[in-house]
Amino acid sequence: MMPKVAENPRPMSLKTRLRLSALLLLLLLLPAIGMALHNAFERQASSGTRDELNALLYSVLTLAEVDSDGLQMPGTLAQPQFNVDKSGLYAIISGADGAVLWRSGSLVSQALPATLPRPARGERRFGELSFGEPSLGDERQFILSFSASFETRNAQGRLQDFPLTVHIIKSRAAHDKLMRDFRHSLWRYLALTAVLLAAAQGLWLLWTLKPLQHFQRELEAVENGRQQLIGDAFPRELQPLVRQLNSLLTTEQNQRTRYRNALADLAHSLKTPLAVLKSQPQLPAAALEQIDAISYSISHQLKRAQSAGAASWHQGVAIAEVTDKLLRTLGKLHADTQLQLTQSLAPDLMFKGDSGDLTELLGNLLDNACKAAKSQVRIAGIMQGNNLHLVVEDDGPGIPDDLKEKIFERGMRADTYEKGHGIGLAIVRDLVDSYQGRLNLGRSEALGGARFELVFRQ
């Protein structure tokens, strides 16, 4: 009985591992790249807005004049948006105490901000504020403030400083729209990039893993018996493995051949003395019976030892071809009984094992069926999943239930079989066990006699 091996979870394939790794890399890198590009673009857009406001600030500052009456500004400015009410671009000049000295025409009907920045003299300050007016939806605004000081003469003709702060305010609406459009375009292109990269990675994986797929096909060809060795058309990373496997296969085949040759020599060396002993006329019947028992025991043990068994690598054997030869031979041996011997086997149905073992298995079962049958013996085979099912049945009386287990013991036979020494079915059982298969015995529903079923995992 084979020891039960604990079943471990099936490991993930290399292809799946690589695909998941590539997908994880895409999911991590592309969003990170997207965020980095978004932040860089936003900084660049904010910097451009600041430069724009700085240029507008200088254009307003150059128009400012201070005299004894205070700050003087023209009625209209060169920038048209400063002259259109609620245009989104505003200019304010405040004094040292924060009081508004002047405002552009775009602020005529709009409440002024509650507080304005008051940077130190000569300092620029860039930031955001809100007018806090419901009509504007509390929209955020960019603001650039710059503090300067003019020299002017007072009424007494003395020089005095006239500090003021110029504020340039611009709505964020255009900036926010630009960022929204950029985000939509960015993530759309990143999604397209992800699809293209995934397709490229799929092709790359297909090309990279192609040698492994070829290696797998070569192994299957050796395992299924289509070839004896693995080919050498592989990248140099796989060449050592291929050489070692081919060396292992060659060594196994050579050892099996030497083993069988040695056993064949042993069989001949034992049979000759036994034949000489059996030919002695003075031997009593009891001694001859023991000599026969020894002869059959040697035959049985040699057949067991010579069995290929469940080796890892086998040339495939066409079952129909072996069966046809057996049926022709058995038809001649049992010609006096006029048996109808039929087979239902597909030409491509293969036995992954040794041809001699298959001949021994089917030969014993078919021979016993011919001995028991009245008129019909039938053999059929089919693949169900990974299992090969071979069924031999006859229309004889069948095997009694109390003999179904004993019939496979050495030296035992059912009374149905008139000839033989009970060794054939024992050999069948041993061969089936060596291939880790199953042997089921029952009654044939179609013919009414015995039904032997062989099951092998291929």
C-alpha positions as CSV (number, residue, x, y, z in Angstrom):
1,M,0.0,0.0,0.0
2,M,1.4,3.4,-1.0
3,P,1.9,5.9,1.9
4,K,-0.6,8.7,1.8
5,V,1.1,12.0,0.9
6,A,-0.2,15.1,2.4
7,E,-1.6,17.4,-0.3
8,N,-0.1,20.8,-0.3
9,P,-1.8,23.8,-1.9
10,R,-1.0,24.0,-5.6
11,P,1.8,26.6,-6.0
12,M,1.2,29.6,-8.2
13,S,2.6,29.3,-11.8
14,L,5.6,31.4,-12.9
15,K,3.4,33.1,-15.5
16,T,0.8,34.1,-12.9
17,R,3.5,35.3,-10.6
18,L,5.1,37.5,-13.3
19,R,1.7,38.8,-14.4
20,L,0.7,39.7,-10.8
21,S,4.1,41.3,-10.2
22,A,3.8,43.4,-13.4
23,L,0.2,44.4,-12.5
24,L,1.2,45.4,-9.0
25,L,4.1,47.4,-10.4
26,L,1.7,49.2,-12.7
27,L,-0.8,49.9,-10.0
28,L,1.9,51.3,-7.8
29,L,4.0,53.2,-10.3
30,L,1.4,54.8,-12.6
31,P,-0.6,56.5,-9.8
32,A,2.7,57.7,-8.3
33,I,3.8,59.1,-11.7
34,G,0.4,60.6,-12.2
35,M,0.5,62.4,-8.8
36,A,4.1,63.6,-9.4
37,L,3.1,65.0,-12.8
38,H,0.0,66.6,-11.4
39,N,1.9,68.3,-8.6
40,A,4.6,69.5,-10.9
41,F,2.1,70.9,-13.4
42,E,0.2,72.6,-10.5
43,R,3.4,74.2,-9.2
44,Q,4.2,75.3,-12.7
45,A,0.7,76.8,-13.3
46,S,0.9,78.6,-9.9
47,S,4.3,79.9,-10.8
48,G,3.0,81.2,-14.1
49,T,0.1,82.9,-12.3
50,R,2.5,84.5,-9.9
51,D,4.6,85.8,-12.8
52,E,1.5,87.1,-14.5
53,L,0.4,88.9,-11.4
54,N,3.8,90.3,-10.8
55,A,3.8,91.8,-14.3
56,L,0.4,93.3,-13.7
57,L,1.5,94.7,-10.4
58,Y,4.4,96.6,-12.0
59,S,2.0,97.9,-14.7
60,V,-0.2,99.3,-11.9
61,L,2.7,100.6,-9.8
62,T,4.1,102.5,-12.7
63,L,0.9,104.4,-13.1
64,A,0.7,105.5,-9.5
65,E,1.6,109.1,-8.7
66,V,1.7,110.7,-5.3
67,D,1.5,114.5,-4.6
68,S,0.4,116.7,-1.8
69,D,-3.2,115.7,-2.4
70,G,-2.3,112.0,-2.0
71,L,-2.4,109.1,-4.5
72,Q,-3.4,109.8,-8.1
73,M,-4.4,107.0,-10.5
74,P,-5.8,107.2,-14.0
75,G,-9.5,106.6,-14.6
76,T,-8.8,103.5,-16.8
77,L,-5.9,101.0,-17.0
78,A,-4.3,99.5,-20.0
79,Q,-5.4,96.0,-19.0
80,P,-9.1,95.9,-20.1
81,Q,-10.1,93.4,-17.3
82,F,-9.3,96.0,-14.7
83,N,-12.0,98.2,-16.1
84,V,-14.8,95.6,-16.4
85,D,-16.9,95.1,-13.2
86,K,-16.4,91.6,-11.7
87,S,-14.1,90.5,-14.5
88,G,-12.1,88.3,-12.3
89,L,-9.0,90.5,-12.3
90,Y,-8.8,93.2,-9.6
91,A,-6.3,95.8,-8.4
92,I,-6.3,97.5,-4.9
93,I,-3.9,100.0,-3.4
94,S,-4.0,100.4,0.4
95,G,-2.2,102.7,2.7
96,A,0.0,102.1,5.7
97,D,-3.0,101.7,8.0
98,G,-4.6,99.2,5.6
99,A,-7.3,101.6,4.4
100,V,-8.1,101.3,0.7
101,L,-6.7,104.3,-1.3
102,W,-7.8,103.1,-4.7
103,R,-9.4,100.2,-6.4
104,S,-9.8,99.2,-10.1
105,G,-13.1,99.6,-12.0
106,S,-13.6,95.8,-11.8
107,L,-14.4,96.3,-8.1
108,V,-17.0,99.0,-8.5
109,S,-20.0,97.0,-7.4
110,Q,-18.2,94.4,-5.3
111,A,-17.5,94.4,-1.6
112,L,-13.8,94.5,-0.8
113,P,-12.1,91.8,1.1
114,A,-12.3,92.1,4.9
115,T,-8.6,91.9,5.3
116,L,-5.7,92.4,3.0
117,P,-2.1,91.2,3.3
118,R,0.4,93.8,4.7
119,P,3.8,92.7,3.7
120,A,6.9,94.5,4.9
121,R,8.3,97.3,2.7
122,G,9.9,95.9,-0.4
123,E,8.4,92.4,0.2
124,R,6.2,90.5,-2.1
125,R,3.6,88.1,-0.7
126,F,1.7,85.6,-2.9
127,G,-1.3,83.7,-1.5
128,E,-5.1,83.2,-1.7
129,L,-8.1,85.0,-0.2
130,S,-11.9,85.0,-0.5
131,F,-14.1,88.1,-0.9
132,G,-16.7,86.4,1.2
133,E,-19.5,87.5,-1.1
134,P,-22.4,85.1,-1.7
135,S,-22.7,86.2,-5.3
136,L,-19.3,84.8,-6.0
137,G,-19.9,81.6,-4.1
138,D,-17.0,82.3,-1.8
139,E,-14.7,81.7,-4.6
140,R,-11.0,81.6,-3.8
141,Q,-8.7,84.2,-5.4
142,F,-5.0,84.5,-6.0
143,I,-3.5,87.6,-4.6
144,L,0.0,89.2,-5.0
145,S,0.8,92.0,-2.6
146,F,3.8,94.4,-2.8
147,S,4.7,97.2,-0.3
148,A,6.5,100.3,-1.6
149,S,7.1,103.9,-0.4
150,F,6.9,107.1,-2.4
151,E,8.6,110.4,-1.4
152,T,6.4,113.5,-1.6
153,R,6.3,117.0,-0.2
154,N,3.7,118.0,2.3
155,A,1.9,121.3,2.4
156,Q,4.9,122.9,4.1
157,G,7.1,121.7,1.3
158,R,8.9,119.1,3.4
159,L,9.7,115.6,2.1
160,Q,7.9,112.7,3.6
161,D,7.3,109.0,2.9
162,F,4.0,107.8,1.4
163,P,3.9,104.1,2.1
164,L,1.4,102.0,0.1
165,T,0.7,98.4,-0.9
166,V,-0.4,97.3,-4.3
167,H,-2.7,94.2,-4.4
168,I,-3.3,92.3,-7.6
169,I,-6.2,89.8,-7.3
170,K,-7.1,87.1,-9.9
171,S,-9.9,84.5,-9.8
172,R,-8.8,80.9,-9.5
173,A,-11.6,79.8,-11.9
174,A,-9.3,79.7,-15.0
175,H,-6.5,78.0,-13.0
176,D,-8.9,75.4,-11.5
177,K,-10.4,74.7,-15.0
178,L,-6.9,74.3,-16.4
179,M,-6.1,71.8,-13.6
180,R,-9.3,69.9,-14.1
181,D,-8.7,69.5,-17.8
182,F,-5.1,68.5,-17.1
183,R,-6.2,65.9,-14.6
184,H,-8.7,64.4,-17.0
185,S,-6.2,64.2,-19.8
186,L,-3.5,62.9,-17.5
187,W,-5.5,60.0,-16.0
188,R,-6.9,59.2,-19.5
189,Y,-3.4,59.0,-21.0
190,L,-2.2,57.1,-17.9
191,A,-5.0,54.6,-18.3
192,L,-4.2,54.2,-22.0
193,T,-0.5,53.8,-21.0
194,A,-1.5,51.1,-18.5
195,V,-3.4,49.2,-21.2
196,L,-0.5,49.4,-23.6
197,L,2.0,48.4,-21.0
198,A,-0.1,45.5,-19.9
199,A,-0.4,44.3,-23.6
200,A,3.4,44.8,-24.0
201,Q,4.1,42.9,-20.8
202,G,1.8,40.1,-22.0
203,L,3.8,39.9,-25.2
204,W,7.0,40.1,-23.3
205,L,6.0,37.4,-20.9
206,L,4.9,35.2,-23.8
207,W,8.3,35.7,-25.5
208,T,10.2,35.3,-22.2
209,L,8.4,32.1,-21.1
210,K,8.4,30.5,-24.5
211,P,11.5,28.4,-23.7
212,L,9.8,27.1,-20.6
213,Q,6.7,26.2,-22.5
214,H,8.8,24.4,-25.0
215,F,10.6,22.6,-22.2
216,Q,7.2,21.6,-20.7
217,R,6.2,20.2,-24.1
218,E,9.4,18.2,-24.4
219,L,8.9,16.7,-20.9
220,E,5.3,15.7,-21.8
221,A,6.6,14.1,-25.0
222,V,9.1,12.1,-23.1
223,E,6.6,11.2,-20.4
224,N,4.0,10.1,-22.9
225,G,6.5,8.1,-24.8
226,R,6.7,10.1,-28.0
227,Q,10.4,10.5,-27.6
228,Q,13.2,9.2,-25.3
229,L,15.2,12.3,-24.6
230,I,14.7,16.0,-24.3
231,G,15.9,18.2,-27.2
232,D,18.7,20.7,-26.8
233,A,17.2,23.8,-28.4
234,F,17.0,25.8,-25.2
235,P,18.7,29.0,-23.8
236,R,22.0,28.4,-22.0
237,E,20.3,29.0,-18.6
238,L,18.3,25.8,-19.2
239,Q,21.1,23.7,-20.9
240,P,22.5,22.3,-17.6
241,L,19.0,21.2,-16.5
242,V,18.4,19.6,-19.9
243,R,21.7,17.7,-19.8
244,Q,21.1,16.4,-16.3
245,L,17.6,15.2,-17.1
246,N,18.8,13.5,-20.3
247,S,21.7,11.9,-18.3
248,L,19.1,10.7,-15.7
249,L,16.9,9.3,-18.4
250,T,19.7,7.5,-20.2
251,T,21.0,6.1,-16.9
252,E,17.6,4.8,-16.0
253,Q,17.1,3.2,-19.3
254,N,20.5,1.5,-19.3
255,Q,20.1,0.3,-15.7
256,R,16.7,-1.2,-16.6
257,T,18.1,-2.9,-19.6
258,R,21.0,-4.4,-17.6
259,Y,18.7,-5.5,-14.8
260,R,16.3,-7.3,-17.2
261,N,19.2,-9.0,-19.0
262,A,20.6,-10.2,-15.7
263,L,17.2,-11.6,-14.7
264,A,16.9,-13.3,-18.1
265,D,20.3,-15.0,-17.6
266,L,19.2,-16.0,-14.1
267,A,16.0,-17.5,-15.5
268,H,17.9,-19.6,-18.0
269,S,20.4,-20.8,-15.5
270,L,17.6,-22.0,-13.1
271,K,15.3,-23.5,-15.7
272,T,17.9,-25.8,-17.1
273,P,18.7,-27.7,-13.8
274,L,15.0,-27.9,-13.0
275,A,14.3,-29.4,-16.5
276,V,17.1,-32.0,-15.9
277,L,15.6,-32.9,-12.5
278,K,12.1,-33.2,-13.9
279,S,13.3,-35.6,-16.6
280,Q,14.6,-38.1,-14.1
281,P,12.2,-41.1,-14.2
282,Q,12.9,-42.3,-10.7
283,L,11.6,-39.2,-9.0
284,P,8.4,-39.7,-7.1
285,A,5.2,-37.8,-8.0
286,A,5.5,-35.6,-4.9
287,A,9.0,-34.5,-5.9
288,L,7.8,-33.7,-9.5
289,E,4.9,-31.6,-8.0
290,Q,7.4,-29.6,-5.9
291,I,9.6,-29.1,-8.9
292,D,6.6,-27.7,-10.9
293,A,5.8,-25.4,-8.0
294,I,9.4,-24.2,-7.9
295,S,9.3,-23.6,-11.6
296,Y,6.1,-21.6,-11.5
297,S,7.3,-19.7,-8.5
298,I,10.5,-18.7,-10.3
299,S,8.5,-17.7,-13.4
300,H,6.2,-15.6,-11.2
301,Q,9.0,-13.8,-9.4
302,L,10.9,-13.1,-12.6
303,K,7.9,-11.6,-14.2
304,R,7.4,-9.4,-11.1
305,A,11.0,-8.3,-11.1
306,Q,11.1,-7.6,-14.9
307,S,8.0,-5.5,-14.7
308,A,8.7,-1.9,-15.7
309,G,6.2,-0.7,-13.1
310,A,5.2,2.9,-12.6
311,A,8.4,4.5,-13.8
312,S,8.4,8.2,-14.5
313,W,9.2,7.9,-18.2
314,H,7.7,5.3,-20.6
315,Q,7.3,4.9,-24.3
316,G,3.6,4.9,-25.0
317,V,2.2,1.5,-26.1
318,A,-0.7,1.3,-28.6
319,I,-3.2,-1.0,-26.7
320,A,-5.2,-2.0,-29.8
321,E,-2.0,-3.3,-31.5
322,V,-1.0,-5.4,-28.6
323,T,-4.6,-6.7,-28.1
324,D,-5.0,-7.7,-31.8
325,K,-1.9,-9.9,-31.5
326,L,-3.2,-11.5,-28.3
327,L,-6.6,-12.2,-29.8
328,R,-5.2,-13.8,-32.9
329,T,-3.0,-16.1,-30.7
330,L,-5.8,-16.9,-28.3
331,G,-8.2,-17.6,-31.2
332,K,-5.8,-20.3,-32.5
333,L,-5.3,-21.8,-29.0
334,H,-9.1,-22.0,-28.4
335,A,-10.1,-22.8,-31.9
336,D,-12.1,-25.8,-30.8
337,T,-14.5,-23.7,-28.7
338,Q,-15.4,-21.4,-31.6
339,L,-15.1,-18.3,-29.4
340,Q,-16.1,-14.8,-30.6
341,L,-13.2,-12.6,-29.6
342,T,-13.9,-8.8,-30.0
343,Q,-12.2,-5.6,-29.0
344,S,-13.4,-2.0,-28.8
345,L,-10.2,0.0,-28.6
346,A,-9.4,3.3,-30.3
347,P,-6.2,3.2,-32.4
348,D,-4.7,6.1,-30.5
349,L,-5.5,4.7,-27.0
350,M,-2.1,4.4,-25.3
351,F,-0.8,2.6,-22.2
352,K,2.0,4.6,-20.5
353,G,4.1,1.7,-19.5
354,D,6.1,-1.3,-20.8
355,S,4.9,-3.3,-23.8
356,G,5.8,-6.6,-22.1
357,D,3.8,-5.6,-19.0
358,L,0.8,-4.8,-21.0
359,T,1.0,-8.1,-22.9
360,E,1.3,-10.0,-19.6
361,L,-1.7,-8.2,-18.1
362,L,-4.0,-8.5,-21.0
363,G,-2.7,-12.0,-21.9
364,N,-3.5,-13.5,-18.5
365,L,-6.9,-11.8,-18.3
366,L,-7.9,-12.8,-21.9
367,D,-6.6,-16.3,-21.5
368,N,-8.6,-16.9,-18.3
369,A,-11.7,-15.3,-19.9
370,C,-11.4,-17.7,-22.9
371,K,-11.2,-20.7,-20.6
372,A,-14.3,-19.6,-18.8
373,A,-16.4,-18.3,-21.7
374,K,-19.1,-20.1,-23.5
375,S,-19.0,-18.2,-26.7
376,Q,-17.9,-14.6,-26.2
377,V,-14.9,-12.6,-24.9
378,R,-14.8,-8.9,-25.2
379,I,-12.2,-6.2,-24.3
380,A,-12.8,-2.5,-24.3
381,G,-11.0,0.6,-23.2
382,I,-11.6,4.3,-22.7
383,M,-9.9,7.4,-21.2
384,Q,-11.9,9.2,-18.5
385,G,-10.0,12.3,-17.6
386,N,-6.5,11.2,-16.7
387,N,-7.5,7.6,-16.0
388,L,-7.2,4.7,-18.5
389,H,-10.0,2.1,-18.1
390,L,-9.5,-1.4,-19.6
391,V,-12.4,-4.0,-19.3
392,V,-12.2,-7.7,-20.1
393,E,-15.5,-9.6,-19.8
394,D,-16.9,-13.0,-20.9
395,D,-20.2,-14.8,-21.0
396,G,-19.1,-17.6,-18.7
397,P,-20.6,-18.5,-15.3
398,G,-18.6,-15.7,-13.5
399,I,-16.6,-16.0,-10.3
400,P,-18.5,-16.7,-7.0
401,D,-18.3,-13.9,-4.4
402,D,-16.4,-16.1,-2.0
403,L,-13.6,-16.5,-4.5
404,K,-13.3,-12.9,-5.7
405,E,-10.4,-12.2,-3.4
406,K,-8.9,-15.7,-3.1
407,I,-8.6,-16.0,-6.9
408,F,-5.8,-13.4,-6.9
409,E,-3.7,-15.5,-4.4
410,R,-0.8,-17.5,-5.6
411,G,-1.8,-21.1,-6.3
412,M,-5.5,-20.4,-6.2
413,R,-7.9,-20.7,-9.2
414,A,-11.6,-20.8,-9.7
415,D,-13.1,-24.1,-10.7
416,T,-14.3,-22.4,-13.9
417,Y,-10.7,-22.4,-15.3
418,E,-9.9,-26.0,-16.1
419,K,-6.2,-25.4,-16.7
420,G,-3.5,-23.4,-15.2
421,H,-1.8,-23.2,-11.8
422,G,-3.4,-20.1,-10.4
423,I,-0.3,-18.0,-11.0
424,G,-1.7,-15.8,-13.9
425,L,-4.1,-13.6,-11.9
426,A,-1.5,-13.2,-9.1
427,I,0.9,-11.8,-11.7
428,V,-1.9,-9.5,-12.9
429,R,-2.5,-8.2,-9.3
430,D,1.3,-7.6,-8.8
431,L,1.7,-5.8,-12.1
432,V,-1.3,-3.6,-11.4
433,D,0.1,-2.7,-8.0
434,S,3.5,-1.9,-9.5
435,Y,1.8,0.7,-11.7
436,Q,-0.2,2.0,-8.7
437,G,-3.4,1.1,-10.5
438,R,-6.6,-0.6,-9.5
439,L,-8.1,-4.0,-10.4
440,N,-11.8,-4.4,-10.0
441,L,-13.7,-7.7,-10.3
442,G,-17.4,-8.0,-10.9
443,R,-20.1,-9.4,-13.1
444,S,-20.6,-8.3,-16.7
445,E,-24.0,-6.7,-17.3
446,A,-23.7,-7.2,-21.0
447,L,-22.4,-10.8,-21.2
448,G,-23.3,-12.1,-17.7
449,G,-19.9,-13.6,-16.9
450,A,-16.8,-12.2,-15.1
451,R,-15.8,-8.6,-15.6
452,F,-12.2,-7.5,-14.9
453,E,-11.5,-3.8,-14.9
454,L,-8.0,-2.3,-14.9
455,V,-7.6,1.4,-14.0
456,F,-4.3,3.3,-14.5
457,R,-3.6,6.9,-14.1
458,Q,-1.8,8.2,-17.2
